Amino acid sequence: MKESKFIDKNLNSWKENEKLISVNNSTPRQLSRLFIKTTDDLSYANTYYKNRSVRVYLNSFAKILFNRVNKSEQFRFSSLREFFTLSVPLAFYAARKEIMISFILFAISMLIGALSSKYDPEFAQLILGEKYVSMTQENIAKNDPLAVYKSMAPFNMFFGITVNNCLVALRTFVMGIFMSIGTILIMIHNGIMVGCFQYYFIQQGLFQESFLTIWQHGVFEISSIIMAGAAGLVLGKGLIFPGNFTRFQALRLSARNGLKILLGIIPILIIAGFIEGFYTRFTQTPDILRLFTILLSLIIIIGYFVVLPWYRNKYNVNPQKQADYIEPLANTSINADVILSVSDAFMMTFSQIQNHFGKLMKWSLIIALILPITMLILTSTNIYIFSEDSYFFHPVELITVHFPGISVLILGITVLNLLMLRLDVTDKTKFGNRQIGFFVFLQILLLQVIIHTSLLIPYPALAILIYICLTIYSTVIFNIYSKEKVSIFQAVKLSTVYLQHSFSKFVSLSIRFFIMGTLFFFIFLQLIAGLNNEFIQMNLYGTLDQGMKVISYANTYYFSFMILFIYAVFYIANQILYYSLYETTHATGLQSRIKLIGKTNRIRGLIRE
């Protein structure tokens, strides 16, 4: 067929197709059908009109369609609504036994706290703290016993309480990793504290006033902590009772189910913080209105935690769809020409961590020595990285307040980056790895210096947030820098091009690993640092100052290792994502497959083996 006849035959169809892709409401079915038709035409043009403009037109048109078909799914509030009104309630229903156990455990602990306060006058000071008890007694003398809820500006109180409650819930969940024992201990402690707190006001003859004030936000807050305890029990259950799964598979499944419960209570904790920060402070509010707030809160909690899960389980879900499923962790390398979904990239990252675990551990453990050794050298010359009261180890101060700590951290991550340039997750990289040299070292060091300047922002919380975002984004830049062998500034520019149509995919993957990293951080604080401190204090027979220094050096080493290992995980995750972004932008794999169309040897329609 002549080229002119081929064009005349398909011209009207191509014009209609151009109109179709110019609108944003094209359905996936329409785009898929259009993509197949276009690739068929392109294959024909590649065969008969290889050096003609019609092939160039169809190639560019196919590329546009390829990006549209593989474009990351846009965030929709309907998905978020479905998660909190369907997935989370079903997780609540599946964990109803754990919820009941958590509730009973908390109630018994409250009773223990109340009875202990009744028979031991000093118990309240032991649990609540002497400073808090003295402050409350002063407020009672001023005829404003609950003035503590007016001690801060509304927004500051709302923000501080919400963050603290979320951290308590997260800690309660994470401690379930220790066969639920850690979660049980935290629940007992919190229950005793609440019981002691409430009975203290009963002893002062202020039961009605304290009940109507505290439980306005307490219904949401305490209910959420009980649910966090249930999430921790679900997490530990996977280790204790793996059932037909391996213990690791059962842990993955229980962690996923427990995490759903944890995410489901976050809005409840935000509501509790809002009430405590903006509403509870008005202690002069009429009793009937405060009682109405408590009853309304109780109805909401029962409706969301009890009634809705029962309703969803009975009417909305096919029981066959509730079967537990564990995605396999493949040990194979990744095909660089395949575009992966966020879920696939997430699971593939664990596969690659498993494949390169020994290498990542060795690099992180060795490089982590840089920070404590530098700290030891500086302290031996009376140049202190830490303040006198910081021997108890404050990791945020380590990398925000002290410039030597930031400098050494820059050096450690730069060295790790040089090693990571040699790592590739594919069977056979299409680019090859960048050779390490002094100029490469300088470029990486420069970008790390720019990133770490964010830690000098005078507000630690904001500084850490910006630093985390920049560090995660930098792993995309360094993967481009490594694979495409461009300058570091060209890599920054290319990263904006690659993420232009897939930014939501990058954010989604980053959030997943950020949550995993946060859980790892809390395990570090609760287990490694805590046990390390106890071990050193019990076995180091020196002065208190020497013991605290050794604890500080050891914790600094663990903290450095944690940062480096998490950074390596993000590097691997974003290398997997990078190959998908490259294929989405350039479609090299697609073009090579299109060229093979019609060239496969066949015998009566069958591909020749």
Order of alpha helices (4+ residues) and beta strands (2+ residues): alpha-alpha-alpha-alpha-alpha-alpha-alpha-alpha-alpha-alpha-alpha-alpha-alpha-alpha-alpha-alpha-alpha-alpha-alpha-alpha-alpha-alpha-alpha-alpha-alpha-alpha-beta-beta
